[in-house]
Amino acid sequence: MVTQLFLVTPAGAQPLPLPPAAAHNSDIHTLFDNLPLGVYTALRTFEHNKFLYLEAHLDRLEQSMALLGWDFRLPRPDLCQALDQACTAYPGRDARVRIDVLAAAPARWGLDQRGDTGRVLIALAPFTPPPDHCYQEGVSVDLAPGLHRDHPQAKTADFVLARRAELARHTAPAGREAPYEYLLTDPAGYILEGSSSNFYAVRQGTIWTAGEGVLGGITQHILFQLLETLRLSLRHQAIHVADLPTLDEAFLTSSSRGVIPIVRVDGQPIGSARPGPITHQLITAYNQHVTHALRRATSPTP
């Protein structure tokens, strides 16, 4: 297992020492536990050093900072150079990648605290894709009504800590497999999103997904484009928990997993409890799209 942490500098990716507790931990997020958290984005590499819609991830970083009232300017050329350098040299086949803009530069690094130096980090860890059976047979998810985002449209790193603490209190009921993901709900019982994904329901040929109170996903943006191409109907409206028995299909999307079928929510079978035709259609369309959209971090945007 190779986990790495880098500081983004004008000269490239500068290696940083790993926190002792993180040296043998596959959870990339633990690298940031004792840092002044700010905003972040998480993604994966393809073909070792290529990315899917990297510019959109960087756009969301900037949007998150703006929503928090920051005037920090993301050093995109330096960041892209450092990403390409670090990912190309990474010893694994593919990597999980987390990019953070800290609220401040940690004093222990001995950097100039008066400026913005030392606030942009890159973390790499081994990436293992979901098993094939997740796509072929679907996954089960549970509800986490106690989990919420303070700033739904901003990808803030403190949510990672809140998510870890809240989900540690959840255990699957006896006889039920551990959930693949947890879904956030609003106080009225409407399903908003996954704890690390976007959620979708399919009913009578229409795809439903929450239109507000959620973090817009990069893979979600791709999906919306595919829905237009495939001429599938979309409604930006959340599904209520009470309506789960009426659904024909459900699925989630995320940057590291693509499109994953959901066959049970909180123990409730969805449709036939098998991945449905619309979900299969979207998995195929998404995978085909990925093969044509990959770029290195330093490649110009087409």
C-alpha positions as CSV (number, residue, x, y, z in Angstrom):
1,M,0.0,0.0,0.0
2,V,1.4,3.4,-1.0
3,T,-0.2,6.5,0.4
4,Q,1.4,9.9,-0.4
5,L,0.9,13.5,0.5
6,F,2.2,16.5,-1.5
7,L,2.3,20.2,-1.2
8,V,1.6,22.1,-4.4
9,T,4.4,24.5,-5.2
10,P,5.5,26.5,-8.4
11,A,8.3,23.9,-8.7
12,G,5.9,20.9,-8.6
13,A,4.7,18.4,-6.1
14,Q,6.7,18.6,-2.8
15,P,6.5,15.4,-0.8
16,L,5.3,15.8,2.8
17,P,5.7,13.4,5.7
18,L,2.6,11.3,6.5
19,P,0.9,11.5,9.9
20,P,1.9,8.4,11.9
21,A,-1.6,7.2,12.2
22,A,-2.1,7.4,8.4
23,A,1.0,5.6,7.3
24,H,-0.8,2.2,7.4
25,N,-4.4,3.4,6.8
26,S,-6.0,3.0,3.4
27,D,-8.5,5.8,4.1
28,I,-7.0,8.8,2.2
29,H,-9.2,11.1,4.3
30,T,-7.3,10.4,7.5
31,L,-4.3,12.3,6.1
32,F,-6.1,15.5,6.8
33,D,-7.5,14.9,10.3
34,N,-5.3,17.3,12.1
35,L,-5.0,20.0,9.5
36,P,-6.9,23.3,9.2
37,L,-9.7,22.0,7.0
38,G,-11.1,24.0,4.2
39,V,-12.5,22.7,0.9
40,Y,-11.6,19.6,-1.1
41,T,-12.5,17.4,-4.1
42,A,-12.0,13.6,-4.5
43,L,-11.6,11.7,-7.7
44,R,-9.6,8.9,-9.2
45,T,-7.1,8.4,-12.0
46,F,-7.7,6.4,-15.2
47,E,-5.0,4.8,-17.2
48,H,-2.5,5.7,-14.4
49,N,-2.3,9.4,-14.9
50,K,-5.5,10.6,-16.7
51,F,-8.5,12.3,-15.3
52,L,-12.2,12.6,-16.1
53,Y,-13.4,16.2,-16.1
54,L,-10.6,17.5,-13.9
55,E,-11.4,21.1,-14.8
56,A,-14.9,20.6,-13.4
57,H,-13.5,19.4,-10.1
58,L,-11.3,22.5,-10.0
59,D,-14.2,24.7,-10.9
60,R,-16.1,23.2,-7.9
61,L,-13.2,23.9,-5.6
62,E,-13.4,27.6,-6.6
63,Q,-17.1,27.7,-6.2
64,S,-16.9,26.1,-2.8
65,M,-14.3,28.7,-1.7
66,A,-16.6,31.5,-3.1
67,L,-19.6,30.2,-1.1
68,L,-17.5,30.3,2.1
69,G,-16.5,33.9,1.3
70,W,-12.8,33.2,0.6
71,D,-10.8,35.3,-1.9
72,F,-8.1,32.7,-2.4
73,R,-7.0,32.2,-6.0
74,L,-6.5,28.5,-6.9
75,P,-3.1,28.2,-8.6
76,R,-4.4,26.0,-11.4
77,P,-1.2,25.8,-13.5
78,D,0.9,24.8,-10.5
79,L,-1.7,22.4,-9.3
80,C,-2.1,20.6,-12.7
81,Q,1.7,20.4,-13.0
82,A,2.0,18.9,-9.6
83,L,-0.9,16.4,-10.2
84,D,0.6,15.2,-13.4
85,Q,4.0,14.8,-11.8
86,A,2.7,13.0,-8.7
87,C,0.3,10.7,-10.5
88,T,2.8,9.8,-13.3
89,A,5.3,8.7,-10.7
90,Y,2.8,6.9,-8.5
91,P,3.8,3.2,-8.2
92,G,0.2,1.8,-8.3
93,R,-1.9,1.2,-11.4
94,D,-4.4,3.9,-10.5
95,A,-4.8,6.2,-7.5
96,R,-7.5,7.7,-5.4
97,V,-6.8,11.4,-5.4
98,R,-7.9,14.1,-2.9
99,I,-7.1,17.8,-3.5
100,D,-7.5,20.2,-0.6
101,V,-7.3,23.9,-0.2
102,L,-6.7,24.4,3.6
103,A,-8.1,27.2,5.6
104,A,-4.5,28.2,6.5
105,A,-1.0,26.8,6.0
106,P,0.0,24.6,9.0
107,A,2.7,26.3,11.1
108,R,4.6,23.0,11.5
109,W,5.6,23.2,7.8
110,G,7.7,26.3,8.4
111,L,6.0,28.3,5.6
112,D,5.2,32.0,5.3
113,Q,2.0,32.3,7.3
114,R,1.3,35.8,5.9
115,G,0.5,34.6,2.4
116,D,-1.3,31.8,0.7
117,T,1.8,29.5,0.4
118,G,1.2,25.9,1.6
119,R,-2.6,25.7,1.4
120,V,-3.0,23.4,-1.6
121,L,-2.4,19.7,-1.0
122,I,-2.6,16.5,-3.1
123,A,-3.1,13.1,-1.5
124,L,-2.7,9.8,-3.3
125,A,-3.7,6.3,-2.2
126,P,-4.3,3.0,-4.0
127,F,-7.5,2.9,-6.0
128,T,-9.6,-0.3,-6.1
129,P,-12.6,-0.2,-8.3
130,P,-15.9,-1.6,-7.1
131,P,-16.3,-5.3,-7.6
132,D,-18.1,-6.4,-10.8
133,H,-21.0,-7.8,-8.8
134,C,-21.9,-4.2,-7.6
135,Y,-22.7,-3.3,-11.2
136,Q,-24.2,-6.7,-12.1
137,E,-26.3,-7.4,-9.0
138,G,-26.6,-3.9,-7.4
139,V,-26.0,-2.8,-3.8
140,S,-28.0,-2.2,-0.7
141,V,-28.0,1.2,1.1
142,D,-29.4,2.5,4.3
143,L,-30.6,5.9,5.6
144,A,-28.6,8.3,7.8
145,P,-31.2,10.9,8.8
146,G,-28.8,12.4,11.4
147,L,-26.2,13.3,8.8
148,H,-26.4,16.7,6.9
149,R,-24.3,19.3,5.2
150,D,-24.0,22.7,6.8
151,H,-23.2,24.1,3.3
152,P,-24.9,21.7,0.8
153,Q,-23.5,23.3,-2.3
154,A,-19.9,23.6,-1.0
155,K,-17.6,20.6,-0.7
156,T,-16.2,21.3,2.7
157,A,-13.7,19.0,4.4
158,D,-15.3,19.2,7.8
159,F,-18.2,17.1,6.4
160,V,-15.8,14.2,6.0
161,L,-15.2,14.2,9.8
162,A,-18.9,14.6,10.5
163,R,-19.7,11.7,8.1
164,R,-17.2,9.4,9.8
165,A,-18.5,10.2,13.3
166,E,-22.2,9.8,12.3
167,L,-21.8,6.6,10.3
168,A,-19.7,5.0,13.1
169,R,-22.9,5.0,15.1
170,H,-24.8,3.0,12.5
171,T,-24.9,-0.8,12.5
172,A,-26.8,-3.0,10.1
173,P,-29.8,-4.8,11.7
174,A,-29.3,-8.5,12.4
175,G,-29.5,-10.6,9.2
176,R,-28.9,-7.6,6.9
177,E,-25.6,-7.0,5.1
178,A,-23.6,-3.9,5.8
179,P,-24.8,-1.1,3.6
180,Y,-22.7,-0.1,0.6
181,E,-23.6,3.6,1.1
182,Y,-25.8,5.8,3.4
183,L,-28.4,8.2,2.1
184,L,-29.1,11.6,3.6
185,T,-32.6,12.8,4.2
186,D,-34.1,16.1,5.0
187,P,-36.3,16.6,8.2
188,A,-39.4,15.8,6.2
189,G,-38.1,12.4,5.0
190,Y,-37.1,13.3,1.5
191,I,-34.0,11.6,0.2
192,L,-31.3,14.1,-0.8
193,E,-28.1,12.3,-1.7
194,G,-25.6,9.7,-0.7
195,S,-22.9,10.4,1.9
196,S,-20.4,10.3,-0.9
197,S,-22.6,10.1,-4.0
198,N,-25.7,11.5,-5.7
199,F,-28.9,9.4,-5.5
200,Y,-31.5,8.8,-8.2
201,A,-34.8,7.0,-8.4
202,V,-36.6,5.7,-11.5
203,R,-40.4,5.6,-11.6
204,Q,-42.5,5.0,-14.7
205,G,-39.5,5.8,-17.0
206,T,-38.6,9.1,-15.3
207,I,-35.4,9.7,-13.3
208,W,-35.9,11.6,-10.1
209,T,-33.2,13.3,-8.1
210,A,-33.1,16.1,-5.5
211,G,-32.8,19.5,-7.1
212,E,-31.8,21.5,-4.0
213,G,-30.1,21.0,-0.7
214,V,-27.5,18.7,-2.3
215,L,-23.9,18.9,-3.5
216,G,-23.9,18.8,-7.3
217,G,-21.6,16.0,-8.5
218,I,-19.2,15.9,-11.4
219,T,-20.5,12.5,-12.5
220,Q,-24.0,13.8,-12.0
221,H,-23.3,16.6,-14.5
222,I,-22.1,13.9,-17.0
223,L,-25.2,11.9,-16.3
224,F,-27.5,14.8,-17.1
225,Q,-25.8,15.2,-20.4
226,L,-26.3,11.5,-21.2
227,L,-30.0,11.7,-20.2
228,E,-30.5,14.4,-22.9
229,T,-28.7,12.3,-25.5
230,L,-30.7,9.2,-24.6
231,R,-33.9,11.3,-24.4
232,L,-34.7,10.1,-20.9
233,S,-37.0,12.1,-18.7
234,L,-35.5,13.9,-15.6
235,R,-37.2,15.5,-12.7
236,H,-35.2,17.6,-10.2
237,Q,-37.4,16.5,-7.3
238,A,-36.5,14.4,-4.3
239,I,-38.3,11.1,-3.5
240,H,-39.9,10.6,-0.1
241,V,-38.9,7.6,1.9
242,A,-42.5,6.5,2.0
243,D,-42.4,6.3,-1.8
244,L,-39.6,3.7,-1.9
245,P,-42.1,0.8,-2.6
246,T,-43.3,2.6,-5.7
247,L,-39.9,2.8,-7.4
248,D,-38.9,0.7,-10.4
249,E,-35.1,1.3,-10.1
250,A,-32.6,3.3,-8.2
251,F,-28.9,4.1,-8.6
252,L,-26.1,6.3,-7.4
253,T,-23.2,8.1,-9.1
254,S,-19.8,9.2,-7.9
255,S,-16.5,10.1,-9.5
256,S,-14.7,7.0,-8.3
257,R,-17.6,4.5,-9.0
258,G,-19.5,5.8,-12.0
259,V,-23.1,4.5,-12.0
260,I,-23.9,1.9,-9.3
261,P,-27.4,0.2,-9.2
262,I,-29.3,0.2,-5.9
263,V,-31.6,-2.8,-5.3
264,R,-32.5,-2.1,-1.6
265,V,-32.9,1.0,0.5
266,D,-33.2,0.5,4.3
267,G,-34.2,-3.1,3.7
268,Q,-36.9,-2.2,1.1
269,P,-36.5,-3.9,-2.2
270,I,-36.5,-1.6,-5.2
271,G,-38.5,-2.9,-8.1
272,S,-37.6,-6.5,-8.8
273,A,-34.5,-6.1,-6.5
274,R,-32.3,-6.4,-9.6
275,P,-30.6,-3.7,-11.6
276,G,-33.2,-2.3,-14.1
277,P,-33.0,-1.6,-17.9
278,I,-32.6,2.2,-17.5
279,T,-29.7,1.8,-15.0
280,H,-28.0,-0.7,-17.3
281,Q,-28.4,1.7,-20.2
282,L,-26.8,4.5,-18.2
283,I,-23.9,2.3,-17.1
284,T,-23.1,1.5,-20.7
285,A,-23.5,5.1,-21.9
286,Y,-21.3,6.4,-19.0
287,N,-18.5,3.9,-19.6
288,Q,-18.5,4.7,-23.3
289,H,-18.3,8.4,-22.5
290,V,-15.4,7.9,-20.2
291,T,-13.2,6.3,-22.9
292,H,-13.4,9.5,-25.0
293,A,-13.1,12.1,-22.2
294,L,-10.0,11.2,-20.3
295,R,-7.2,13.8,-20.2
296,R,-3.9,14.2,-18.4
297,A,-3.8,17.1,-15.9
298,T,-1.5,19.1,-18.1
299,S,-3.5,18.5,-21.3
300,P,-5.5,21.5,-22.7
301,T,-9.2,21.3,-22.3
302,P,-10.8,20.4,-25.7
